[in-house]
Amino acid sequence: MKMALLTCRRDTHRRINSWSMVAAAALLASCGGSGGGGSSPPALFPSATGSAQAACNSFLNRAFEGATITQATLTPPTDTTPETCTVRGEMPPELAFEVKLPSSWNQRVLFIGGGGFDGAIYPSAYSPGVAESGYATIATNHGHDAAKHPNGSFAMDPQLLQDYADGAVPKVLASAKAVLRSRYGESVSRSKFVYEGCSGGGRQALIQAQRHPDLFDGVIARAPANAYTGQFLWYQKILKQLAQPDAGLSIPKVKTLANFMQSQCDALDGLKDGIISRPEACKPDLAQLRCTGADADSCLTDAQLASAKVLYEPTDVAGGRYTWPAFPYVGGETADDASWQAIGGATFQVLGGDYMKFFVAQDPSADPLKVDPLQYTNRLDHLARLIDAVNPDLSGFRARNGKMLLMHGTTDWLITQNNTTDYYSKVVAAAGGQTAADRFVEYYVLAGNDHCAATPDGGKGPDSVDLVTPMFDWIETGTRPSATKIVATRSVEPAKGMQRPMCRHPQFPKYNGVGDSEAASSFTCTSPG
């Protein structure tokens, strides 16, 4: 992976949070804050009696529901963020977490998800405005220390794997609630708790609703890696295809593929702006890219066309035992450089390779491309039961009036948008139809949005959107997110400041034909037809 591009910008932090790497952990520990935005939260809860420093210091070395507080640090207020005490708790074997306790608390609690193989604590929220608005927050390493177990190697230990899969959050939440009560008193029992995560954190959000429905009042799952087994087997399938003779897709070839999608489908939403907002209507003929003469960057050979077609076809592995939906034609194939998301790049190799070695074969010396899923169906079935979060029956969560928000970006080339769409459709069916589902779940697609993040090359559309405020408004006042106007903003150059309305699936933002093409007011959420 390239490390030179890492900074403390919120967008880069999101990228690393999504698929954590040991080399980035030390740098990210010094990053802080989240973007501004969001409507006004409830009235702030006043600081506890006495010195904030003394109150923070009092946590050190105390035990809370099986966890010992090993650090307690008071951060002074800034122009935008309140004074905050951050406590770190630890419990065996390697589970660690942080609770941020603002001296002026808005009586809301947000659990912040991790991502990828986890192993480090990334306490900055995906939704902008959280740090500035007085939320108490919780974050965890999900059960293991990546400095001791780089990337996916922790999966060799059954306990660490269990914590990663679904064990860490309930343990951490019990301890964190005890910490919160110690600081704020019994008012905590009247507060609402929300989980927000992206990618692996999105999977964890769905795990809570499916397996621990009493823990959270609301869950926000962005680009969830919930069909984990099929997703990681897809990485292996793609890497095996690209390893075929002359079948690799270089960065120039991937750009040719992306440019072709744009030329075919960009204008389907009423505006040619580099963003394909109607991927379901995009039906390009890849054969038009076939080289008619010598091989060149501007065309694809037959072997490369075969690779390209695999990207957009539904995948089944081990004779259909494990499946993964197709990727849409979105023009985001160049989502980032080869070290991150470009097709077949190092991220695919790390994720797919470590999964096959450590999760499946349980052999660090195994060749990831030679591990045959058919020889490991018992192990894969076990992993699916342990890690996957695909159960659409949310009756337990609904029974306690839990709420769910799903979101996915169209130019996400780590996890296909179609996976989230598929899960949402199954939730609707399991709930008894659209009317019943609308009472507790809403799904939004963000056109031109990359995987959990924004980088200058990672998608042409907005990336920053506050979903935490709409969620708390929903569970506190009953106001559904779709009843308000949610706007996403681009946080990076080029086109920084561009805005689009968030459209509830299956609607898309259609350009009105007049007005500033970078203003949300120039678009109307429109049903396909």
C-alpha positions in Angstrom: 0.0 0.0 0.0 1.1 3.6 -0.6 1.5 5.3 2.7 2.8 8.7 1.4 -0.7 9.9 0.6 -1.9 9.5 4.2 -2.9 12.7 5.9 -5.1 13.7 8.8 -7.9 14.9 6.4 -11.3 13.4 7.3 -11.6 11.8 3.9 -8.3 9.9 4.1 -9.1 8.9 7.6 -12.3 7.3 6.3 -10.4 5.4 3.7 -8.0 3.9 6.3 -10.8 3.3 8.8 -12.6 1.3 6.2 -9.7 -1.2 5.6 -7.3 -0.8 8.5 -3.6 -1.3 8.1 -0.9 -1.5 10.8 1.4 1.0 9.1 -1.3 3.7 9.2 -2.4 3.2 12.8 0.3 5.4 14.4 -0.3 8.2 12.0 -4.1 8.1 12.4 -3.9 8.2 16.1 -2.9 11.8 15.8 -5.8 12.7 13.4 -9.0 14.1 14.9 -12.3 15.7 14.3 -15.0 15.3 11.7 -16.5 17.7 9.2 -19.1 20.3 10.2 -22.8 20.1 9.4 -26.0 18.8 10.7 -29.0 20.4 12.4 -29.0 21.5 16.1 -28.9 18.7 18.6 -30.8 18.6 21.9 -29.9 21.0 24.7 -26.5 20.2 26.1 -26.2 18.3 29.4 -24.2 20.5 31.8 -20.8 19.4 33.0 -20.7 17.3 36.1 -19.9 19.0 39.4 -16.3 19.6 40.1 -13.1 19.9 38.0 -13.3 18.3 34.5 -9.7 17.3 34.9 -10.3 15.6 38.2 -13.4 13.9 36.8 -11.4 12.6 33.9 -8.5 11.5 36.1 -10.8 9.6 38.3 -11.4 6.9 35.7 -7.8 5.8 35.6 -7.2 2.2 36.7 -10.9 1.6 37.6 -12.8 -1.4 36.4 -16.1 -1.2 34.4 -17.9 -4.4 33.5 -14.8 -6.5 33.0 -12.7 -3.7 31.4 -9.9 -1.7 33.0 -9.3 1.9 32.2 -5.7 2.3 31.2 -5.7 5.9 29.9 -7.8 9.0 30.7 -7.0 12.2 28.8 -8.7 15.6 28.9 -8.6 17.6 25.7 -9.3 21.3 26.0 -12.1 22.9 23.9 -11.4 24.4 20.5 -13.3 26.9 18.5 -15.5 24.1 17.2 -15.3 21.2 19.7 -16.1 21.0 23.4 -13.8 20.0 26.2 -13.6 16.2 26.1 -12.3 13.4 28.3 -11.2 10.3 26.4 -10.9 7.1 28.3 -9.4 3.9 27.0 -10.6 0.5 28.3 -9.0 -2.9 27.8 -10.1 -6.4 28.5 -8.5 -9.8 27.6 -7.3 -11.1 25.4 -6.8 -8.0 23.2 -10.1 -6.1 23.2 -9.7 -2.3 23.5 -12.0 0.7 23.2 -12.3 4.4 23.7 -15.2 6.4 25.1 -15.2 10.2 24.4 -17.0 12.1 27.2 -17.6 15.8 26.3 -18.0 18.1 29.3 -21.0 19.6 27.6 -23.0 16.5 26.5 -25.9 16.6 24.1 -27.4 13.4 25.7 -26.9 11.4 22.5 -24.5 8.4 22.2 -22.9 7.2 19.0 -21.0 3.9 18.6 -18.5 4.4 15.7 -17.8 1.3 13.6 -14.4 0.2 12.3 -13.7 -1.6 9.0 -11.8 -4.2 7.1 -9.7 -6.4 9.3 -10.0 -3.8 12.2 -7.3 -4.1 14.9 -7.1 -0.4 15.7 -9.4 2.2 17.2 -10.5 4.9 14.8 -12.8 7.3 16.8 -13.7 9.8 14.1 -17.4 9.5 12.9 -18.4 9.1 9.3 -21.2 11.7 9.7 -19.8 15.3 9.9 -20.6 17.4 12.9 -20.4 14.7 15.6 -17.3 15.9 17.4 -18.5 19.5 17.2 -22.0 18.8 18.5 -21.3 17.2 21.9 -22.0 13.6 21.2 -20.6 11.0 23.5 -18.9 8.4 21.3 -17.6 4.8 21.6 -15.1 3.0 19.3 -13.2 -0.3 19.5 -10.5 -2.3 17.8 -13.1 -5.2 17.6 -11.0 -7.6 19.6 -7.4 -7.7 18.4 -4.3 -5.6 18.1 -3.2 -5.2 14.5 0.4 -4.5 15.6 0.5 -8.1 16.9 -1.6 -9.6 14.2 -1.1 -7.7 10.9 -4.0 -7.7 8.4 -5.9 -10.9 8.5 -3.5 -13.1 10.6 -5.6 -12.7 13.8 -8.2 -15.1 12.2 -6.0 -18.0 13.2 -7.1 -17.5 16.8 -10.7 -18.6 17.4 -11.3 -16.1 20.2 -10.0 -13.1 18.3 -12.0 -14.2 15.3 -15.1 -14.5 17.4 -14.7 -11.0 18.8 -14.1 -9.6 15.3 -17.2 -11.4 14.0 -19.8 -10.3 16.5 -18.4 -10.6 20.1 -16.7 -7.3 20.6 -19.5 -4.8 20.4 -21.8 -6.2 23.2 -18.8 -6.5 25.5 -17.6 -3.0 24.8 -21.1 -1.5 25.0 -21.7 -2.9 28.5 -18.4 -1.4 29.8 -18.9 1.9 27.9 -22.4 2.3 29.4 -20.9 1.9 32.9 -18.3 4.6 32.0 -21.1 6.9 30.8 -23.2 6.4 33.9 -20.2 7.2 36.1 -19.7 10.5 34.3 -23.2 11.6 33.5 -25.4 9.7 36.1 -28.7 7.9 35.4 -29.6 10.3 32.6 -27.8 7.9 30.4 -30.6 5.4 30.8 -32.9 7.9 29.0 -30.5 8.5 26.1 -30.7 6.9 22.7 -27.8 4.8 21.3 -27.0 4.6 17.6 -24.4 2.6 15.8 -22.9 4.0 12.6 -20.4 2.2 10.4 -19.2 1.8 6.9 -17.9 -1.3 5.1 -16.9 -3.7 7.9 -18.5 -1.3 10.3 -21.6 -1.4 8.2 -21.6 -5.2 8.6 -21.3 -4.7 12.3 -24.2 -2.3 12.3 -26.4 -5.0 10.6 -25.0 -7.6 13.0 -26.4 -5.6 15.9 -29.9 -5.4 14.4 -29.9 -9.1 13.5 -28.3 -10.7 16.5 -28.4 -8.1 19.3 -31.6 -6.2 18.7 -31.8 -4.7 22.2 -28.5 -2.9 22.1 -29.2 0.0 19.8 -32.1 2.3 19.1 -30.8 2.9 15.5 -28.2 1.5 13.2 -26.7 3.2 10.1 -25.0 0.9 7.7 -23.0 2.5 4.9 -21.7 0.2 2.1 -22.0 -2.8 4.4 -19.7 -5.8 4.0 -22.5 -8.0 5.3 -22.3 -10.8 2.6 -18.7 -11.3 3.8 -18.1 -14.8 2.5 -19.3 -14.2 -1.0 -17.5 -10.8 -1.2 -14.1 -12.2 -0.2 -14.5 -15.2 -2.4 -15.2 -12.8 -5.3 -11.8 -11.1 -4.6 -10.2 -14.5 -5.2 -12.2 -15.1 -8.3 -11.2 -11.8 -9.8 -7.6 -12.2 -8.9 -7.6 -15.7 -10.5 -9.2 -14.3 -13.7 -6.7 -11.4 -13.9 -3.8 -13.9 -13.4 -4.8 -15.7 -16.6 -2.4 -15.2 -19.6 -2.7 -11.7 -21.0 -5.9 -11.1 -19.0 -4.6 -8.4 -16.6 -6.2 -5.0 -16.7 -3.6 -2.2 -16.4 -4.5 1.2 -15.0 -4.8 2.7 -18.6 -7.0 -0.3 -19.6 -9.2 0.3 -16.5 -9.4 4.0 -17.4 -10.5 3.0 -20.9 -13.3 0.9 -19.4 -14.4 3.7 -17.1 -14.4 6.3 -19.9 -16.5 4.0 -22.0 -19.1 3.7 -19.3 -19.2 7.5 -18.9 -19.7 8.0 -22.6 -22.5 5.5 -22.7 -24.4 6.3 -19.5 -23.5 9.7 -18.0 -26.3 11.7 -19.6 -29.1 9.2 -18.5 -29.8 11.4 -15.4 -30.3 14.6 -17.5 -26.8 16.0 -17.0 -23.4 15.0 -18.4 -21.2 15.7 -15.4 -19.0 12.6 -14.9 -21.6 11.0 -12.5 -23.7 8.1 -13.6 -26.8 8.4 -11.4 -28.9 5.7 -13.1 -26.6 2.7 -13.2 -29.6 0.3 -13.5 -30.4 2.0 -16.9 -26.9 1.7 -18.2 -26.6 -1.3 -20.6 -23.3 -0.8 -22.6 -22.0 -3.4 -25.0 -18.5 -4.2 -23.9 -17.7 -5.8 -27.3 -17.3 -2.3 -28.6 -14.0 -2.1 -26.7 -12.5 -5.0 -28.6 -9.2 -4.3 -30.2 -9.5 -4.5 -34.0 -5.8 -4.1 -34.6 -2.7 -4.2 -32.4 -3.1 -4.1 -28.6 -3.4 -0.6 -27.3 -4.4 1.3 -24.1 -7.6 2.5 -25.8 -9.0 -1.0 -26.4 -9.3 -4.5 -24.8 -8.0 -7.8 -26.1 -10.3 -10.9 -26.0 -8.6 -12.0 -22.8 -9.0 -8.6 -21.2 -12.6 -8.4 -22.4 -13.2 -11.7 -20.6 -11.8 -10.1 -17.4 -14.0 -7.0 -17.8 -17.1 -9.1 -18.3 -16.4 -11.1 -15.0 -16.6 -7.8 -13.1 -20.2 -7.1 -14.1 -21.5 -10.6 -13.8 -23.1 -12.2 -10.7 -20.6 -14.6 -9.1 -21.2 -18.0 -7.7 -18.4 -20.0 -6.1 -18.2 -23.7 -5.2 -21.0 -24.7 -7.5 -23.3 -21.9 -6.4 -22.9 -22.5 -2.7 -21.7 -18.9 -2.2 -22.9 -16.0 -4.3 -22.1 -12.3 -4.9 -24.1 -9.9 -7.0 -22.8 -8.1 -10.0 -21.2 -4.6 -10.0 -23.3 -2.0 -11.8 -22.0 -0.1 -14.8 -21.0 3.1 -13.0 -17.9 4.6 -14.5 -16.1 4.4 -11.2 -13.7 1.7 -12.2 -10.8 4.0 -11.7 -11.8 4.7 -8.1 -8.3 5.2 -7.0 -4.7 4.3 -7.8 -3.3 0.8 -8.1 -2.2 0.6 -4.5 -5.8 1.0 -3.3 -8.8 0.2 -5.4 -7.8 -0.1 -9.0 -9.0 -3.5 -10.2 -6.6 -6.2 -9.1 -4.5 -3.7 -7.0 -2.8 -4.3 -3.7 -6.0 -3.9 -1.7 -7.8 -6.7 -3.5 -4.6 -8.8 -3.0 -4.3 -8.1 0.7 -8.0 -8.6 1.4 -8.5 -11.6 -0.8 -5.2 -13.1 -0.1 -5.3 -12.9 3.7 -8.9 -14.2 3.8 -7.9 -17.3 1.8 -4.7 -17.9 3.9 -5.8 -17.1 7.4 -9.6 -17.4 7.5 -10.1 -20.3 5.1 -7.0 -22.5 4.8 -5.6 -21.4 8.2 -2.2 -21.7 6.7 0.1 -18.6 6.4 2.1 -20.3 3.7 -0.9 -21.1 1.4 -1.0 -19.6 -2.1 -4.3 -17.6 -2.0 -5.0 -18.3 -5.7 -4.6 -22.1 -5.2 -6.9 -22.5 -2.2 -10.0 -24.3 -3.7 -13.2 -23.2 -2.0 -14.8 -26.6 -2.8 -12.2 -28.2 -0.5 -13.2 -25.9 2.4 -17.0 -25.8 2.4 -17.3 -26.8 6.0 -14.9 -24.0 7.0 -16.6 -21.5 4.8 -20.0 -22.5 6.1 -18.7 -21.9 9.6 -17.2 -18.5 8.6 -20.5 -17.5 7.0 -22.5 -18.3 10.1 -19.9 -16.4 12.2 -19.3 -13.3 10.2 -22.0 -12.8 7.6 -24.9 -10.4 8.4 -27.4 -11.3 5.8 -30.5 -12.3 7.8 -33.4 -10.1 6.6 -35.7 -11.0 9.5 -35.4 -8.0 11.7 -38.6 -8.7 13.8 -36.7 -8.5 17.1 -35.3 -5.1 16.1 -38.6 -3.9 14.9 -40.4 -5.1 18.1 -38.4 -2.6 20.2 -39.0 0.2 17.6 -35.5 0.1 16.2 -34.7 2.1 13.1 -32.2 1.4 10.2 -30.6 3.5 7.6 -28.8 1.9 4.6 -26.5 3.8 2.3 -24.3 2.9 -0.6 -22.2 4.8 -3.2 -22.5 3.9 -6.8 -18.7 4.1 -7.6 -17.8 1.7 -4.8 -15.4 -0.9 -6.3 -14.8 -2.8 -3.1 -18.4 -3.7 -2.3 -21.0 -3.5 -5.0 -24.0 -1.3 -4.4 -26.1 -4.2 -5.7 -25.3 -6.1 -2.5 -27.0 -3.5 -0.4 -29.9 -3.2 -2.8 -30.3 -7.0 -2.6 -30.3 -7.0 1.2 -32.8 -4.1 1.3 -35.2 -5.9 -1.0 -35.1 -9.0 1.2 -35.7 -6.9 4.3 -38.8 -5.4 2.7 -40.1 -8.8 1.7 -39.4 -10.3 5.2 -41.2 -7.3 6.8 -44.3 -8.1 4.8 -44.0 -5.4 2.1 -43.0 -1.8 1.5 -45.5 -0.2 3.9 -44.4 -2.3 6.8 -40.7 -1.8 6.0 -41.0 2.0 5.6 -41.8 2.2 9.3 -38.3 1.1 10.3 -35.8 1.1 7.4 -34.8 3.5 4.6 -32.2 3.1 1.9 -30.2 5.8 0.1 -27.9 5.6 -2.9 -25.3 8.3 -3.3 -24.3 8.7 -7.0 -20.6 9.1 -7.7 -19.6 8.2 -4.2 -16.5 6.0 -3.6 -16.1 3.3 -0.8 -16.7 5.1 2.5 -14.5 8.0 1.5 -13.5 10.7 -0.9 -10.2 11.2 -2.6 -9.6 13.4 -5.6 -9.7 10.4 -7.9 -12.3 8.4 -6.0 -15.6 9.2 -7.6 -16.8 12.5 -9.0 -19.7 13.1 -6.7 -20.4 14.2 -3.1 -19.0 12.1 -0.2 -19.9 13.9 3.0 -23.4 13.5 4.5 -24.8 13.6 8.0 -26.9 10.6 8.7 -26.6 10.7 12.4 -28.8 13.7 12.9 -31.6 12.3 10.8 -31.4 9.0 12.6 -31.6 10.6 16.1 -34.5 12.8 14.9 -36.3 9.6 13.7 -35.9 7.7 16.9 -36.5 10.7 19.2 -39.3 12.5 17.4 -40.6 10.0 14.8 -39.6 12.3 11.9 -38.5 9.9 9.1 -35.3 10.9 7.2 -37.2 10.9 3.9 -39.5 13.6 5.3 -36.6 16.0 5.5 -34.1 17.2 2.9 -30.8 15.4 3.3 -27.9 16.9 1.3 -24.6 15.4 0.5 -21.5 17.6 -0.1 -18.2 17.0 -1.8 -15.3 17.5 0.6 -12.3 17.4 -1.7 -11.0 19.0 -4.8 -11.9 19.1 -7.6 -15.5 20.3 -7.4 -15.3 20.8 -3.6 -18.6 22.1 -2.3 -20.7 20.3 -5.0 -24.0 19.2 -3.5 -26.6 16.6 -4.4 -29.9 15.7 -2.6 -29.9 12.3 -1.0 -32.5 10.2 -2.8 -34.3 7.3 -1.3 -34.0 4.1 -3.3 -35.1 3.6 -6.1 -35.2 7.3 -6.8 -32.2 9.2 -8.4 -31.2 12.9 -8.5 -32.4 14.2 -11.9 -31.1 17.5 -13.2 -34.0 20.0 -13.6 -32.5 21.3 -16.8 -31.7 24.7 -15.4 -29.7 26.1 -12.5 -26.3 25.6 -11.0 -25.2 22.0 -11.7 -23.4 21.9 -8.4 -26.3 23.0 -6.3 -28.7 20.4 -4.7 -31.6 22.7 -5.5 -31.1 22.0 -9.3 -31.9 18.3 -8.8 -35.2 16.5 -8.1 -35.4 13.0 -6.6 -37.1 11.1 -9.4 -38.4 7.6 -9.7 -37.0 5.5 -12.6 -39.3 4.9 -15.5 
